[in-house]
Amino acid sequence: MKNIVFRHADKYVLEHLLKEIGRHRLNEECENMKLPFPKRLGLFYLESNDDCTFLKYKYQQGDHVVMKLDRYALPETGWVRVKL
């Protein structure tokens, strides 16, 4: 059976969420994950599975989880179902 996740990539929603997270917090999370600081808004997306929701970024070496989004307001609409 394939793994099913939900993804959200609306730039307006992501921009609002990133402002809520803040540059300092995002920088700390990237340092903890040993990832370079993301620079392009269009390469961010949200991914949600049964357990939790993650902020992910498309780096040149592949997609990586930047941080887990437990305490932030998430959009209710605009999610796309994806089979992995």
C-alpha positions as CSV (number, residue, x, y, z in Angstrom):
1,M,0.0,0.0,0.0
2,K,1.3,3.4,-0.9
3,N,1.8,6.2,1.6
4,I,-0.7,9.0,1.2
5,V,0.1,12.5,2.4
6,F,-1.5,15.9,1.9
7,R,0.5,18.9,0.5
8,H,-0.1,22.6,0.5
9,A,2.0,25.0,-1.6
10,D,0.1,28.3,-1.7
11,K,2.7,31.1,-1.6
12,Y,0.4,33.5,0.2
13,V,-0.3,31.0,3.0
14,L,3.4,30.0,3.2
15,E,4.5,33.7,3.4
16,H,2.0,34.3,6.3
17,L,3.2,31.2,8.1
18,L,6.9,32.0,7.7
19,K,6.2,35.5,9.1
20,E,4.5,33.9,12.1
21,I,7.5,31.5,12.6
22,G,10.0,34.3,12.2
23,R,13.5,34.4,10.7
24,H,15.3,33.7,13.9
25,R,13.3,30.5,14.7
26,L,13.6,29.3,11.1
27,N,17.4,29.9,11.2
28,E,17.6,27.8,14.4
29,E,15.7,24.9,12.9
30,C,18.0,24.9,9.8
31,E,21.1,24.9,12.0
32,N,19.7,22.0,14.0
33,M,19.0,20.0,10.9
34,K,22.4,21.1,9.4
35,L,20.7,22.6,6.3
36,P,21.5,25.9,4.6
37,F,19.0,28.7,5.2
38,P,16.3,28.6,2.5
39,K,16.1,31.7,0.3
40,R,13.2,31.2,-2.1
41,L,9.6,31.2,-1.0
42,G,8.4,29.2,-4.1
43,L,10.4,26.2,-2.9
44,F,8.6,25.8,0.4
45,Y,5.6,23.5,0.9
46,L,3.6,21.9,3.7
47,E,3.2,18.2,4.0
48,S,0.9,16.5,6.4
49,N,0.5,12.8,7.2
50,D,-1.5,10.9,9.9
51,D,0.8,12.0,12.7
52,C,1.8,15.7,12.1
53,T,2.5,18.5,9.6
54,F,5.9,19.5,8.4
55,L,7.4,22.5,6.7
56,K,9.6,21.2,3.8
57,Y,11.9,22.9,1.4
58,K,13.2,21.7,-2.0
59,Y,17.0,21.9,-1.9
60,Q,19.2,20.9,-4.8
61,Q,20.1,17.6,-3.1
62,G,16.4,16.8,-2.5
63,D,13.4,17.7,-0.3
64,H,14.1,18.1,3.4
65,V,12.0,18.6,6.5
66,V,12.9,22.0,7.9
67,M,10.6,21.9,11.0
68,K,7.6,20.3,12.5
69,L,4.6,22.6,12.7
70,D,2.7,21.7,16.0
71,R,1.8,25.1,17.4
72,Y,1.1,27.2,14.3
73,A,-2.2,27.9,12.6
74,L,-2.5,25.8,9.4
75,P,-4.8,26.4,6.4
76,E,-8.0,24.5,6.2
77,T,-8.4,24.5,2.4
78,G,-6.0,24.1,-0.5
79,W,-4.6,20.7,0.5
80,V,-3.8,18.2,-2.3
81,R,-3.7,14.5,-1.7
82,V,-0.5,12.8,-3.0
83,K,0.5,9.1,-3.2
84,L,4.2,8.5,-2.4
